[in-house]
Amino acid sequence: MAKLSSVNIKQYRSIETVVLNFPKDKPLILIGENNTGKSNIVAAIDLLLGENHPSFKALEESDYFHRDPSKEIFIEAEFLDGALYADQHKKIIFSHIKNRQGDNESLVLGSYNNKLYLKQPDRASCMVVYISADRNISWQLSYATKYTMLSKLMHRFHEELYQREDIKGELKAIFDNTKLTFEKI
């Protein structure tokens, strides 16, 4: 599973420039006053690594720094050594700018500055769950689709468990013992 080591965001929403270095084996916690950009940092990570490919997202005027669409949006995610994204990329870059013809152009680049189009299984190698400001947590804690936080978490848990015969046997023994206890009641 890919784990972030750093994120570099430029010219996205209220963020002129920010670089976040993620602690190894610990969560990153963003604390601050309202309207300081915490949600925009998370939205930028979701734009790059979330469920949908970034080039499918129609950016709005409010997505550009100072609402200026002539500025390039740049989001770069780097991953820990040994935890490569889609099994081959140490970093992923999203760049969005108007080209010479005035059309919007979005690029996603990999470690070797090659254009990328990552399929859903590749995108799943770095689990990102973005719970937006509307805080629809009840939907995220349901099995409504395979994209809810609970569904993604349980899928990861099942994949990991499936590979560990020792733990599978231990859990089966605990389940069988629990079942016997309930049958006595």
C-alpha positions, 0 to 999 in steps of 0.5 A, a space after each residue: 500500500 502506498 503511503 504519503 511522505 510529502 505533498 506540495 501544493 501550489 496555486 490551489 484555492 486559498 493555497 499559494 504554496 504549502 509543503 506538508 511532510 507526513 510523519 512516518 507511522 503516525 497520522 498528520 493532524 491539521 489544526 487551525 482557525 476556520 478559513 485557513 486552508 485545512 479543507 483545501 489541503 485535503 481537497 487537493 490530496 483528494 483531487 490527485 489521489 481520490 476516486 476519480 482521475 483528476 482530468 475528469 474533474 471540471 475545475 471551477 473558478 474558485 479552484 484557482 488561487 485568487 480565482 485567477 485561471 491563468 495561474 497553474 495549479 500544481 499538486 505533487 505527492 511523494 510516497 515513502 520508499 518501498 511504498 510505491 503508487 501503482 507499484 512503480 511511482 515514487 511521486 505523482 504530479 497534477 498540473 492544470 493550466 490554460 494552454 496557448 489556445 486558451 483551453 484548460 489542460 490537465 496533466 498527471 505525471 509519474 516519477 519519470 515525468 511521463 503522462 499517466 492515466 491510472 486505472 481504479 485498481 492503481 488508484 486504490 493503492 493509496 486509499 484516500 477518503 475525503 469527507 467534505 465539509 457537508 460531513 455526510 459521515 452516515 453515508 461514509 460509514 455505510 456499505 452504500 457503494 464500494 467507494 465509502 470509507 467503510 467499504 474501502 476499509 473492510 476491503 483492505 482488511 479482507 485483502 490483508 487477512 486473506 494473505 495471513 493464514 496464521 491470523 485467519 486460523 486464529 480468528 476462526 478459532 476465536 469465532 468458533 469459541 464465541 459461537 459455542 459460548 452463545 449456543 450455551 445461552 
